[in-house]
């Protein structure tokens, strides 16, 4: 039997705010304010691109300003998400000698990486910024988190773009099954920056309205940033899972086939307004399923599946399915998943990639 993972705590930070209560309030309201990202352009000088921005100011509740002095935005997002997950689980003061850390990311520390490249281009290898270099590597956030938490278990960073989160979950489950750790602090982190904003503008233009994830064939994605973290243990430990259980983690490639799911499956889709990916949801889902997307609350980002999992875990813990935010015209072959009790069934978080790759994370009540 596959080991089920208990979700003991959730730590989320995004445009909706920080913490489970902020995410819950956004789910109940059905909307969050969309900010802007300033990007340089040759034609106009500066362009404002709609974007879901995240504020890391609440991190000072957990870490001193002095300790944060040389830590970049990407690592701050990870730190805030990690501390919030531990706080939610009531384990801020717990022993962390057997705590593992796994971070999933699509872009990594993008802003710091380009800042380091700028310093290299401006001053050569002799005058390149050592601070930017040390923070630019993908594993820097996991290292900062492990150091400040004094977590002496293994740490790892997984980068598989939109499937980074399911892959990281498979790693966490393996560590727990082998007894390498007693708990895993796992999170997805991605940030916004001027370079990404410029590329977004060149590829997709400026979004012409709200993010409408179920309008298949329409490009409505709005970039987002943030972090969603989880404190995971084996099933049956420390209360059995305050926010439900991860029953299954599955990855594969559809190969042009319809996804194999149980009859009447409930799906929380990773559809986030990108036309090339959204069309796959329209052709891959069974007609008897019921589906919804919550991307309008946190935007389009590679680690969106981590936010989907946070929503599913809150729904399991609260025993209720939240009302969907505006979805746009339903272009799926199945009906929309509405409000109601979570019940004893499964809620599947599904992410489809451009080439038919998929990740499926199944959540049940604890």
C-alpha positions in Angstrom: 0.0 0.0 0.0 1.3 3.5 -0.9 2.1 5.7 2.0 -0.4 8.5 2.5 0.9 11.9 3.6 -0.7 13.9 6.4 -0.9 17.6 5.8 -0.2 19.1 9.2 0.3 22.8 8.2 -0.2 25.1 5.3 1.8 28.3 4.6 0.8 30.4 1.6 1.7 33.9 0.5 0.5 35.5 -2.7 -1.5 38.4 -4.0 -4.2 37.4 -1.5 -2.0 38.1 1.5 -0.2 35.6 3.7 -1.4 32.7 5.9 -4.3 30.3 5.7 -6.8 32.8 6.9 -5.9 35.2 4.1 -6.2 32.4 1.5 -9.5 31.3 3.1 -10.9 34.9 2.9 -9.9 35.1 -0.7 -11.6 31.8 -1.5 -14.8 33.1 0.2 -14.6 36.5 -1.6 -13.9 34.9 -5.0 -11.5 37.6 -6.0 -8.2 39.3 -5.2 -6.8 42.6 -6.3 -4.4 42.4 -9.3 -1.3 44.6 -9.0 1.2 45.6 -11.7 4.7 44.8 -12.7 6.9 47.6 -14.1 8.9 46.4 -17.2 11.3 48.4 -19.4 10.6 48.6 -23.1 12.5 50.3 -25.9 9.4 51.9 -27.3 7.7 53.5 -24.3 10.4 53.4 -21.6 8.3 51.7 -19.0 5.2 49.5 -19.3 2.8 48.4 -16.5 1.9 44.7 -16.9 -1.0 43.3 -14.8 0.5 40.9 -12.3 -0.3 39.1 -9.0 2.3 40.4 -6.6 3.3 39.0 -3.2 4.5 41.0 -0.1 7.1 39.4 2.2 6.9 42.1 4.9 5.2 39.7 7.4 8.5 37.6 7.4 9.9 40.1 10.0 7.6 38.4 12.5 9.7 35.3 12.3 13.2 36.5 11.2 15.2 39.6 12.2 16.0 42.3 9.7 19.7 41.7 10.3 19.4 38.0 9.3 17.5 39.0 6.2 19.9 41.6 5.1 21.5 39.6 2.2 18.5 37.3 1.4 16.8 38.0 -1.8 13.0 38.1 -2.7 12.9 34.5 -3.9 14.3 33.1 -0.6 12.1 35.5 1.4 9.1 34.1 -0.3 10.3 30.6 0.6 11.1 31.5 4.2 7.7 33.2 4.8 5.9 30.2 3.4 7.9 27.8 5.5 7.5 29.6 8.7 3.7 30.1 8.1 3.4 26.3 7.5 5.2 25.5 10.8 3.1 28.1 12.6 -0.2 26.7 11.2 0.9 23.2 12.4 1.8 24.5 15.8 5.4 23.4 15.4 7.4 26.6 15.4 9.3 25.5 18.5 9.5 21.8 17.7 12.7 19.9 17.2 13.8 20.1 13.6 16.8 17.7 13.7 14.8 15.2 11.5 13.0 17.7 9.3 13.6 17.5 5.5 13.2 20.5 3.2 12.0 20.2 -0.5 11.4 23.2 -2.7 9.8 23.1 -6.1 10.3 26.0 -8.5 9.9 26.7 -12.2 12.0 29.8 -12.7 14.2 29.7 -9.6 15.8 32.9 -8.2 15.3 34.7 -11.5 15.8 38.3 -10.4 19.0 37.5 -8.6 20.3 35.4 -11.5 19.9 38.3 -13.9 21.3 40.7 -11.4 24.4 38.6 -11.1 24.7 38.4 -14.9 24.4 42.2 -15.0 27.2 42.6 -12.5 29.4 40.2 -14.6 28.7 42.1 -17.8 29.4 45.5 -16.1 32.5 44.6 -14.1 33.8 41.3 -15.5 34.5 38.2 -13.4 36.7 40.2 -10.9 33.9 42.6 -9.9 30.9 40.2 -10.2 28.7 40.3 -7.1 29.4 37.4 -4.7 26.1 38.1 -2.9 24.1 37.8 -6.1 26.0 34.7 -7.1 25.4 32.9 -3.9 21.7 33.7 -4.0 21.3 32.9 -7.7 21.7 29.1 -7.5 18.4 27.2 -7.4 19.1 25.6 -4.1 19.8 28.9 -2.3 16.3 29.2 -0.9 16.3 25.6 0.5 19.7 26.3 2.1 18.5 29.6 3.6 15.4 27.9 4.9 17.4 24.9 6.4 20.0 27.2 8.0 17.5 29.6 9.6 15.2 26.8 10.8 18.2 24.7 11.9 16.7 21.8 10.0 19.4 19.2 9.7 17.6 16.7 7.6 18.2 16.4 3.8 17.2 19.3 1.5 16.5 19.4 -2.2 15.3 21.8 -4.9 13.2 20.3 -7.8 12.9 22.2 -11.0 10.6 20.5 -13.6 8.6 23.7 -14.6 4.9 23.1 -14.1 5.4 19.6 -12.8 7.9 20.5 -10.2 5.4 20.2 -7.3 4.2 16.6 -8.1 7.8 15.6 -8.5 8.7 17.2 -5.2 5.8 15.4 -3.5 7.1 12.0 -4.8 10.5 12.8 -3.2 8.9 13.8 0.1 6.9 10.6 0.2 10.0 8.5 -0.5 11.9 10.2 2.3 9.1 9.5 4.8 8.6 6.0 3.6 12.3 5.2 4.0 12.3 6.8 7.5 15.0 9.3 6.5 13.0 12.1 8.2 10.1 12.4 10.6 8.5 15.4 8.6 9.1 17.2 5.4 8.6 21.0 4.8 7.7 21.1 1.2 6.8 24.2 -0.9 6.5 25.7 -4.3 8.1 29.1 -5.0 8.3 31.4 -8.0 8.8 35.1 -8.3 8.3 37.8 -10.9 10.9 40.2 -12.3 11.4 42.7 -15.1 13.0 40.1 -17.5 10.1 37.7 -17.1 7.7 40.6 -17.5 9.4 41.7 -20.7 9.3 38.2 -22.2 5.7 37.8 -21.2 4.9 41.1 -23.0 6.7 40.0 -26.1 5.1 36.6 -26.2 1.6 37.3 -25.0 1.1 41.1 -25.0 -0.8 42.8 -22.2 -3.7 40.8 -20.8 -7.0 42.3 -22.1 -9.1 41.5 -19.1 -9.5 39.1 -16.1 -7.9 35.7 -16.0 -10.6 33.3 -17.3 -9.1 29.7 -17.0 -12.0 27.8 -18.5 -12.3 29.8 -21.7 -10.5 27.2 -23.7 -8.6 28.7 -26.7 -8.3 32.2 -25.2 -5.0 33.6 -23.9 -6.0 35.3 -20.6 -3.1 34.3 -18.3 -1.8 37.0 -15.9 1.6 36.3 -14.3 1.8 35.7 -10.6 4.3 35.1 -7.8 4.3 33.6 -4.3 4.9 30.5 -2.2 2.7 27.7 -0.9 4.3 25.4 1.7 3.2 22.2 3.6 4.4 20.4 6.6 4.0 16.7 5.8 4.2 13.6 8.0 3.3 10.0 7.7 -0.4 9.2 8.1 -1.4 8.7 11.7 1.3 10.9 13.2 0.7 14.1 15.2 -3.1 13.9 14.9 -3.3 12.3 11.5 -3.5 15.4 9.3 -5.1 18.7 10.2 -5.7 19.6 6.6 -6.4 16.1 5.2 -4.3 13.5 3.5 -2.5 13.2 0.2 -3.7 9.8 -0.9 -2.0 9.6 -4.3 0.6 11.3 -6.4 0.7 10.3 -10.1 2.8 11.5 -13.1 2.8 10.5 -16.7 2.1 11.4 -20.3 -1.4 11.2 -21.8 -0.1 10.4 -25.2 -3.3 11.8 -26.8 -5.6 9.7 -24.6 -8.3 10.8 -22.2 -7.1 10.8 -18.6 -8.1 7.7 -16.7 -10.1 8.7 -13.6 -12.8 7.2 -11.4 -16.4 7.9 -12.4 -17.6 11.3 -11.3 -14.2 12.6 -10.3 -13.9 16.0 -8.8 -11.0 18.0 -10.3 -9.2 21.1 -9.2 -7.5 22.1 -12.5 -4.2 23.8 -13.0 -5.6 25.7 -16.0 -4.3 29.2 -15.6 -5.3 31.0 -18.8 -2.5 29.8 -21.2 -4.2 28.8 -24.4 -1.8 26.1 -25.5 -2.2 24.2 -22.2 -5.9 25.0 -21.7 -6.9 23.2 -24.9 -5.5 20.0 -23.4 -8.0 20.2 -20.5 -10.8 20.5 -23.1 -9.8 17.3 -24.9 -8.5 15.2 -22.0 -11.2 15.2 -19.3 -14.0 12.6 -19.1 -17.5 14.0 -19.6 -18.8 12.8 -16.2 -16.1 14.7 -14.2 -16.7 18.0 -12.4 -13.9 20.6 -12.5 -12.9 24.0 -11.3 -9.9 26.3 -11.3 -8.8 28.8 -8.6 -6.0 30.4 -10.7 -7.9 33.8 -10.7 -6.9 34.1 -7.0 -3.1 33.7 -7.4 -2.3 34.0 -11.1 -0.3 32.0 -13.6 3.0 30.6 -12.4 4.8 27.3 -12.8 4.2 26.3 -9.1 0.5 27.0 -9.4 -0.1 23.3 -8.4 1.2 24.1 -4.9 -1.6 26.7 -4.6 -4.1 24.2 -6.0 -3.0 21.8 -3.3 -3.3 24.4 -0.6 -6.9 25.1 -1.7 -7.7 21.3 -1.7 -6.1 20.9 1.7 -8.1 23.8 3.2 -11.3 22.3 1.6 -10.5 19.0 3.2 -9.8 20.5 6.6 -12.9 22.7 6.5 -15.0 20.0 5.0 -16.4 22.3 2.3 -15.9 23.0 -1.4 -15.4 26.6 -2.0 -17.3 28.6 -4.5 -15.4 29.0 -7.8 -14.1 32.4 -8.7 -15.1 33.7 -12.2 -14.1 31.0 -14.7 -15.2 32.5 -18.0 -17.3 30.5 -20.5 -16.9 26.8 -19.7 -15.1 25.2 -22.6 -14.6 21.8 -20.9 -16.5 18.7 -21.8 -17.6 18.3 -18.2 -19.7 20.4 -15.7 -18.3 22.9 -13.2 -17.6 21.8 -9.6 -19.7 23.9 -7.2 -20.0 24.4 -3.5 -20.9 21.8 -1.0 -19.4 19.5 1.7 -16.1 17.9 0.9 -17.4 14.6 2.2 -15.6 11.3 2.0 -14.6 11.5 -1.6 -11.4 12.5 -3.3 -10.5 15.9 -4.7 -7.9 15.6 -7.5 -5.4 18.5 -8.3 -4.6 18.1 -12.0 -1.9 19.9 -14.0 -1.4 19.3 -17.7 1.7 20.4 -19.5 2.1 21.4 -23.2 3.4 18.1 -24.4 0.7 15.9 -22.7 2.7 15.5 -19.4 0.5 15.5 -16.3 0.7 15.5 -12.6 -2.2 14.4 -10.4 -2.4 14.9 -6.6 -5.3 13.3 -4.8 -6.5 14.7 -1.4 -9.0 13.2 1.0 -10.2 14.2 4.5 -8.1 13.0 7.4 
